[in-house]
Amino acid sequence: MKSSSIIKTRSLDLLQGCAVGFLSALLSNARVLGSFSPFGISFAAAIPKEYSLFALAGSACGYVIFGGITDNSSYIAALLLVTIFKFFIHLKGHTAETDSVIQGVIASVSLLTTTVISIVLHPVSTITILLKGSEVLLCGSMAFMVSMVVHSLSSPSHEYRFVEKASFAILCTITFLSLAPLELWNFRIARIIGIICICIGMYWIGYAGGVLVAILFTIAMTLYDTNLAVSSGCLIVAAFIGGVFRPLGKIAQVTMFIASATFSAVVLGVEQVTTLDMVEVLLGSAVFFFFPDNILDRLFTKEKIPKVHRTHTDGMTSKLEFVADSLTDLQHSIEKVSNHMEAAAENDIFHIYTKTSERVCKNCGLNTFCWGAAYGDMTHALNNLTKLLRTKGKVEKDTAPFFFQQKCCQPEEFLQEINLNYKEFLAKEAATRRVVEARLMAINQLEGISGMLCEMSKELSDIIANDPKANLVVQEAFQEIGCQPKEIHCYYDKYDRLYCDIYLAQRPDDFHLEQISEQLTEHLNREMELPSVVSSDLSTKVSYFERANFRVDFHASQISNNNNRYCGDSFEYFMDSKGFAHIILSDGMGSGARAAVDSTMTCSIARKLLQTGFGFDATFQLVNLAFLVKSREESLATLDVCTIDLYTGMAEFAKSGAASSFVMRNGKVVRIECSSLPIGILQGIQYDKEEMKLNRGDLVVMVSDGALASGEDWISSELELYSQLSSKEISQKLCAEAQRRRIDGHSDDITVVAIRLKK
């Protein structure tokens, strides 16, 4: 995945570099007064350093192709100077204006240097020297403007200033000027492209946009050849009239543009506007007219932001995101500091021998012999001693390595000190391990809280507008049944779906909640679903949402191990307040009461978190954390979650150590497999995740490990056989068949959950 991302990034960089090279070559063809063309140098100076070589190559090729090496030798030399300057001058850290000024100076100095050398080698008249000086100033000014355009395009979020808009307009003019000499089958490419741009300007902004592009095009054509001023200028009037008719549609815009251009040609006469000019108008207009509207809208139409009442959640979203980022930074800081401290305080077993030698061997007469002449034998003996300590916990004289038995003159004192220091080593190692576990627990808590805040922020960002009318309808409905809501929030999300969250001191009965659903449907003209209800010790949250496109037929069947009173598998099914159906399945370690406790705890916590609105990351992280802190005894369970968006049919599967699930769609069975570990084994949690689009009639089957004791293939075969049965019949048949196939003498809890999507 990482190498694929790198290849994609490099390919994009190469594509951008080629685009820079092409534009550089094109701009080197733009000439003022027929001979001055410093724009390739300006563009190369203004382009970011990473694309400098592309700009150098493009401009150099352009100067060679469009003018020849001899005539443009000073320009090519200036290009080389620009590239050298850019690789030695550091531009980072300045403002956009400062960078642009520096790049303008680089362009001017480079061209000035080569111009002076050229004049010295080939003297010219005073007028030519003045023109050359003006060209140097033009080169620097153009580099400044191109640089401002580059900066503005790299920061599209800010509001464009006048200098940036003016720079972009001038760059467009120079681009048209560079296209002016190019022809294809006697058709002028610049004029056809200019007409297309004029039509786009009318389409995007209106008559003002069309007139602006037409003026820029006319200026460029006039700079190239004054004889083209009239034929180009008549397009300004045509752009104005065509833009006025833009609200009537694309056909009206193009028709009036062509009609106005034709009228201008008739009035001005054939000498001013030729037949070829009019054919070019028709070609440019035709290209624009047949260009797909959806692409034009995507590229050139500003995003239409609905004019709705924004809620107070805008500020809350930013605050939650900021707090989540801060917690993530804190988590990383703790990890970094802890790693440094752990490395500094590393508990090395050879410190035992260092301390022992200082206390016992320091004043021994054989110290020089043992730790000097016989150092190799001593090291070998200490390695063997380490193995004994690790396996038996202490060393006796008769089990000590041969070297200590034969060479050491005070073996009892030496080994006693070794055993004492080893006990201290084990105590320190255990304390370090507890500190590491506590630190990891704190880091995981910060990570879990950060994830929760991020998900809350995402949920708040989906809220587009409040609905005061719905608030009043809901309040009246609850007051009629004798309930006074503490808070009511009725809002629309980005998909224009209505949600109503009501917070109450106590839970009303289901009959009244169903009545209120019918009232909301009648008064709000939106078909509302039966509510999702979540209760805590202090309050109850009742959530109404619009009826979804799909419904779920759910059923689960279980057989406990040896008909045990307790089943080690647990499951939950519920709908949340956003129109999502959640199915949770957990298999506790082992069987019986303890496994039942673990699986029930897993399902209960996961349900609470998902029902509250948290996503998979926070849910799995916090369930795992709950297992790590609930007891010192080893405790683990699988966690298998399927979430189905009942508006779209998109299903998400998340598994941690869980058995495979099976999806029956279009007559074929697809397996959702899992390679991750169960909940409660490691500090950090990794889980498998997969998405799949479901349609009406598709079937999802989730099972515990007990159902797969005799393999998985038989389930696929059975599903194909039972595909037309109800969820209840399928779960019961699969459960019974799994028990029948268990012929290995062992038994396990079996759970089969079947979910069918219906309209």
Summary of the structure (lengths in Angstrom):
residues: 759
radius of gyration: 39.1
end to end distance: 37.8
largest distance: 123.5
contacts: 2461
relative contact order: 0.04
helix: 61%
strand: 14%
